[in-house]
């Protein structure tokens, strides 16, 4: 089974997730989220398969999020508008994102990664 791991190498949480994957012998196809962000269509698929609210896909602690005043926008924008915004800049996307094409994990919590691989 192929796993895709969207990450930002300078992100501490991403590095922890990558180490967890390595420690568990799980190889992934790494995608630098800022240099090669998922397309709008890919984001829509990830969102739908995740079962999470779309606003969970935003990197709320990022500078871009604050610069663009996204806090208010995520509560008022339509799903289509939010997908357009996310697709416009990889730094707006919460990371890491791990997917096998069916399941999707957003962010990194050890317990969630364990469940992902059960």
Helices and strands as residue ranges (DSSP letters): E 4-7, H 12-23, E 29-32, H 40-50, G 54-57, H 63-67, H 70-76, H 79-88, G 90-92, E 97-99, E 104-106, H 110-116
